[in-house]
Amino acid sequence: MAADAGARPLTGELDAAYASCRRIAAEHGRTYYLATALLSPERRRAVHALYAFARMVDDIVDHADDTARVLDPRDGTRQYVDVSPAQHLDLVEKQLRLALEHGDIDTTDPRRDQIITAAADTIARYDIAHAHIWTFLDAMRMDVPGTATHRTRYATMGELREYMRGSAAAIGLQLLPVLGTVVPVTEAEPAAAALGEAFQLTNFLRDVAEDLDRDRVYLPTDELTAFGVDEAHLRGCHDHGHTDAPLRRALAHLIAVNRDIYRQAVPGIALLAPRVRPAITTAATLYAEILDRIEAADYQVFTTRATVPHRRRILVAAKGLTTRTRHR
């Protein structure tokens, strides 16, 4: 079904909207973008659209202290308003709902128009459950001051996984109809959700310093405390630009937890359509290797941002391309 839906022709305006999303994915999501090169053009542009929408929302969250002047689409009026990030997220949801209902949207921001138009087309084209989109937006509200659910600390891994259910697992569930499965979608959902969580936890381990700068600590308090690390300890390491022995042990433990989630998720790749498996395997391989890079840097997450070298990414993608060719 996904392949037939994706193959429907695009109008010139819609094609331009997808092209805009492709550029955003290429600029901001190097690992994901490289992996999508292994997908068919129809699936590739759909993934780019979903990525661009998530990135747009993430940009709002990452500027939580800024207001924005935007067009409010209430009742069909063209009224400009200054909005807080919390209100901005509500507005983005409203704009997407309008696009899903009417097929297009005018926000007076051409780039946003294109992102929302392409995302709405992808959601409709692949019959993606709208609940996965709203769950994602609800999780993003947890990152924004002024919302009822706002939080910046997580006491346990259970609490963090509840957040990741929307911020990460929902992304995996959005992608399933695009990628296609060889089993009923519901059977592939647990592994897809787990892979999204694995990617997200890797981000949290890589971006400890950046998140602290935004007064966010995603790593669970009890997991850190078990190794003698409280928030003051974490901030001291950040201020001195050095990961000491207790924090090193805590990060090593959380990396082991992260790898266990990858182990739970990776077998689910076999439940996907054969032609998309190389792309998802490539993404999973490269993202998991960020953990190797953290270890190789002796867990110095405050001075070194762990990345997989370009040559290594190309080699893994080339291997995926060879595998994909065999599935044609």
N, C-alpha and C positions, 0 to 999 in steps of 0.2 A: 504493500500500500504506500509506504513512504517513498519508494522510488517513483511510482506513478505520479504521486502528488508533486514531488520535486521537479518532475520533468515538464510540468505545465509551463507554457511560455510566459515570459515577463514582458510588461510594457517598458517603454524606454525610461519612464520615471522610476519604476520599480527597480529596474536594472541599475540605475544610478544610485538608488538607495542602498542596494546590496553592495555596490562597489565602495560606497562610503564606509560601510561596516567592515569590508575587507581591509581597507586602509587602517582602520582603528585596530583591528586584530593584529595586523602586521607590525604596527608601531608598539603596541603594549603587551601583546601575548606571544612572545617569541616561541616558547615551547609549544603552545597550543597551535599557533599559526603553522609551524613547521609540520606538526602532525596532521593538520587538516589538508596539507598538500597531497596526502595519500588517499583522500576521499574523492568521490565523484564530484564534478562541479556543482550539481544540485545540492548534495549534502554539505559540501564545503561552504557554500554561501549561506545556508541555513545556520550552520554552526557560527559563522562570522556574525550573523545578525543577532543571535542569542548572546554571543560574547560581547558585542558592542553595547547591547542594552544593559547587560550586567556591569560593564565598565562605566557606562554613563551614571548608573545608580551609585556605583562605588566612588566615583568622583565627587558626587554630592555628599556622601558620607565622610569622605576624607577632608572635606572643607566645612566641617560641622560648625565652625565659628563664623561662617560667612552667610550673609543674606544674598538673595538673588532677585532680580527684577524680571518677572516672567509674565506671559499672557495667561490669564485664568480663563479656562474654557467654560465656566459656569453658564448654564442657560443660553449658550450660543453667543454670549456677549464677547466683545473684544476689549477686555479691561486689564490693564497692567497693574500688577501688585508686587510689593516687596514681600518676599516670603523667607521664613527661616528654613534651615535644612529639613526639619520635620515636616513643615508644610510643603516643601519642595517635593519630598517623596510622595506625599498625598497627591500632589498635582501630577507627578509622573504617572502614578497609577490611574488617575482620572483620564489623562491623555491616552494611555494605552487602551483603557476600556473603550474610549470613544473611537479609537482607530479600529479596534476589533469589531465594534458595532457598525461602523460606517465605511471602513476600508481606507481612510486617509485621515490626516490630521494637519492642522495649521497652528504651529506654536510661535510663528514668526522667527523661529531659529531654524534655518535650513538644515543644519547638521542634525539637530534633534528630530526634526520632521523625518529625515531619512532613516535614522535609527529606529524610531518608533514605527514607521511605515514598514520597514523590512522585518522588524520583530513581529509585528502583528500579522504580516503575510506568512511568515514562517509558522507561527502558532496555528493559524487557520489551515495552512497548506498541509501540515503534518498532524493536525488534530491533537495538538499538545494540550493536555488538561490545564485549564486556566488556574486550577488550585495550586499547581507547582509554581506559577508566576507569583501569585499573591503570597504564598508561603515564603518565597525568596524576599519579597519586599517587606514582609513582616520582620524577618530576621535582620534586614538592613536597618529597620527602625530601632532595633535594639542598640545599634551603634551611635544613635543620634540623640544628643541632649534635647529635652523637651518632649520626648515621647513617653507614654506610660510604661513602656517596656525597657527603657534605656538602662544599660548596665555596661560597666567597664571591667568587671572582675568576674571570675568563674571559680566557685569554691571547689568543684569536683569535675572529673572528666564527664560524668553524667550531665552536669549542667552545660558544659561546653558542647557536648554532642547534641543537646537539644537546640542550641544556637546553630550548630552546623547542619542540623536537619533542614533549616531554611537557607542558610548561606552557602551550603555546598552540596548536600545530598539532593536538594531540589533541582540544582543545575544538572546533575546526572540524570534525574528523572525527566527533565525537559528534553534532554538529548536523545533518550531512548527511541521515541518515535521517528526521529530524524535518521538515526543510525540503522534502525531495523533490527529485528531479532528472529531467531529460528525457533523460538518458543513463545508462548503467550507473554506479552509485555510484563504482566505481573510477576512472572517467574524470574525475569531478569532484573527487576527493580531493586531487590536487596543488594546485589553486587554493584549495580550502578550507583546507588546511594553511598555505599561503602567507598567506592573509588573517589567520589566527590569529597567525602570526608577525609580520605587519605591525602588528597591534593591540598585541602584546606589546612590540615594540621602541619603539613610540610611548610606551607606559607608562614604559619605562626612560629614555627621553629626558626625559619630563616630570618623573619622580620621582627625578632624580639626588640631590637633597638628602636626601629621605626615606630613600632606600636607603643613603646614606652614614651617616646617623644609626643605621642598623641594621648598620653595618659590612659592607655589601654594595656591590660595584661590578660592575654587570652590563655596562657599556660595555666592549668588548674592549680589553685592554691595548695590543695592537699598533696598533689604530686610533687610540688616543689618543697613543701614543708618536710616531707619524708626524708629529704636529703639535707635538711638544715638551711633551706633557702626561703626567706620571707621576702616581702616586697622591698624592704629597706636594703636587704642584701643584694637583691637584683638591681636596684638603682645604684648601689655603690659600685657594682661591677660595671654598670653602664657609664657612670661618671668617670671611672678610672680607665675605661676602654679595655677591660681585661676580664676574661672568664676564669674564675678561680676554681679550685678543686671541687667544692660542694656543688657549685652550679654546673660544672662539667659533668659530674655524676648524674645530676638531675636531667640534663639535656640528653645524656646517653640513654637514660631510662626512657625518656619520652620518644626518642628516636626508635627505640625498640618497640614501643607501643605503636608508633606510626607504621613501622614495617609490618607489624602484625595485621594492621588494617589493610595494607596493600595485599598481604597474603590472602586475606578473606575476599578481597575484591577481584584480584586478577583472574581467578578461575571463571568469573562471570563473563569475561571477554569471549569465551567460547560460545556463549549464548547469543552473541550478536551476529548479524549477517556476515558471512565470510569475507566479503570485500571491504568491510570497515574494520575488521579485527586488526590489521597491521597498523592503522592509524592510532587506534586506542592503545595498542601495545606500545607503540612508540611514545605516546604521551605518558603512559604509566612508567615506562622505563626511564625516560629522561627526568620526570619529576621525582621519582624515587632516588635518582642519582644525586639530587640536591642534598639529600641526607648524607651521602658519601662525602660530598664536598664540605659539609659542616664538620664532619669527623676529620677530614684531611687537614682542615684549618685549625685543628685542636679546639673546636667549639668556640672559636673567637668570633662570636656573632655580633659583637659590638664594634668590631673594626673591619670585618670582612663579610661582604654579602655573597653568600654561596650561590654560584652559578655554574652550570655545565658549560664547558668550553664550546665554542662554535664548531670546531672540527669534530668533536665528539657528537654533537647534535646532528651534524650532517651524516656521520657514519651510521648512527642509529636509524635515521630517516631513510638512508639508502638501503639498509637491510630491510626496512619495512616496505619500501618500494618493490624490492625483489620479491618479497612474499606476496604483496598485492598482485603483482603481475601473474603469479601462479594461480590466483583465484579468479582471473578474468574468464 
